[in-house]
Amino acid sequence: MTTTEESDTPKVVATIMWTSPGLVLRSGLAYLRMKRLARESSDRFRSSLESSGMPPERARQLSDEYGTDLSISRFMGGFVKHKGPDAPR
């Protein structure tokens, strides 16, 4: 490691420490907002199924499956996956 790289290390670490709480907070808020929207969509989905004649118990089961598809690991996976120009679409 050269002298220049060694002197930059504290600056890089300080920058990461300074910005990471904000990033974590914004990510958490975005996840909670997405969960709320998924829950609202699930409720609308259940209402639609029931109004079209599906038994309420079955409509509730299907809407629960629909609304719980969002997980924190899938949400965070969207941040770390990088699609380059050669990635399949």
Buried (B, 14 or more C-beta within 10 A) or exposed (E): EEEEEEEEEEEEEEEEEEEEEEEEEEBEEEBEEEBEEBBEEBEEBBEEBBEEEBEEEEBBBBBEEBBEEEEEEEBEEEEEEEEEEEEEE
